[in-house]
Amino acid sequence: RLGPITFRRLEAVSFLHSTVYLALLVCALLAGNPEPATFILGLSHGVLWIAMSLVCIAAARARVIPFWLAVTVAVLGGLGPFAGSIGFVIADRRSKRALTGRDASAAIGTR
């Protein structure tokens, strides 16, 4: 296991990364590219993307997150971390759906 690395913590950092990226887009495209805010947000986005990529790859190897989600974060995260955040929502819904299906099939099997 990866100790403090959990699905929920990775999901929270992914949403934080998406928020930083959205702020970067707003600064760069709508606010007239103010410095040093644009630089700080750009640097934060880059560092978060690299960190998220490395941690998500390790998390996939440890089976904390699905492999496809790690690839989504690592490949698409540099251009748009929204893809990773959406991926976490999809993975969470799939997991809940699978658990619900198992519970239903277990209940049917005991009757």
Contacts in CASP RR format, 6 or more apart in sequence:
PFRMAT RR
TARGET T0000
AUTHOR 0000-0000-0000
METHOD contacts of the structure
MODEL  1
RLGPITFRRLEAVSFLHSTVYLALLVCALLAGNPEPATFILGLSHGVLWI
AMSLVCIAAARARVIPFWLAVTVAVLGGLGPFAGSIGFVIADRRSKRALT
GRDASAAIGTR
1 62 0 8 1.000
1 64 0 8 1.000
2 58 0 8 1.000
2 59 0 8 1.000
2 62 0 8 1.000
2 64 0 8 1.000
5 55 0 8 1.000
5 58 0 8 1.000
5 59 0 8 1.000
5 62 0 8 1.000
5 64 0 8 1.000
6 64 0 8 1.000
7 64 0 8 1.000
7 65 0 8 1.000
7 88 0 8 1.000
7 91 0 8 1.000
7 92 0 8 1.000
10 52 0 8 1.000
10 55 0 8 1.000
10 56 0 8 1.000
10 59 0 8 1.000
10 64 0 8 1.000
10 65 0 8 1.000
10 88 0 8 1.000
11 85 0 8 1.000
11 88 0 8 1.000
11 92 0 8 1.000
13 48 0 8 1.000
13 52 0 8 1.000
14 52 0 8 1.000
14 73 0 8 1.000
14 81 0 8 1.000
14 84 0 8 1.000
14 85 0 8 1.000
14 88 0 8 1.000
15 85 0 8 1.000
15 88 0 8 1.000
16 48 0 8 1.000
17 45 0 8 1.000
17 48 0 8 1.000
17 49 0 8 1.000
17 52 0 8 1.000
17 77 0 8 1.000
17 81 0 8 1.000
17 85 0 8 1.000
18 80 0 8 1.000
18 81 0 8 1.000
18 82 0 8 1.000
18 84 0 8 1.000
18 85 0 8 1.000
20 41 0 8 1.000
20 42 0 8 1.000
20 44 0 8 1.000
20 45 0 8 1.000
20 48 0 8 1.000
20 81 0 8 1.000
21 45 0 8 1.000
21 80 0 8 1.000
21 81 0 8 1.000
21 82 0 8 1.000
23 41 0 8 1.000
24 38 0 8 1.000
24 41 0 8 1.000
24 42 0 8 1.000
24 44 0 8 1.000
24 45 0 8 1.000
27 33 0 8 1.000
27 34 0 8 1.000
27 37 0 8 1.000
27 38 0 8 1.000
27 41 0 8 1.000
28 38 0 8 1.000
31 37 0 8 1.000
45 78 0 8 1.000
45 81 0 8 1.000
46 78 0 8 1.000
48 81 0 8 1.000
49 77 0 8 1.000
49 78 0 8 1.000
49 81 0 8 1.000
52 73 0 8 1.000
52 74 0 8 1.000
52 77 0 8 1.000
52 81 0 8 1.000
53 73 0 8 1.000
53 74 0 8 1.000
53 77 0 8 1.000
56 65 0 8 1.000
56 69 0 8 1.000
56 70 0 8 1.000
56 73 0 8 1.000
56 74 0 8 1.000
57 70 0 8 1.000
57 74 0 8 1.000
59 65 0 8 1.000
59 70 0 8 1.000
60 66 0 8 1.000
60 67 0 8 1.000
60 69 0 8 1.000
60 70 0 8 1.000
65 91 0 8 1.000
66 91 0 8 1.000
69 84 0 8 1.000
69 87 0 8 1.000
69 88 0 8 1.000
69 91 0 8 1.000
72 83 0 8 1.000
72 84 0 8 1.000
72 87 0 8 1.000
73 81 0 8 1.000
73 83 0 8 1.000
73 84 0 8 1.000
76 83 0 8 1.000
76 84 0 8 1.000
77 83 0 8 1.000
77 84 0 8 1.000
END
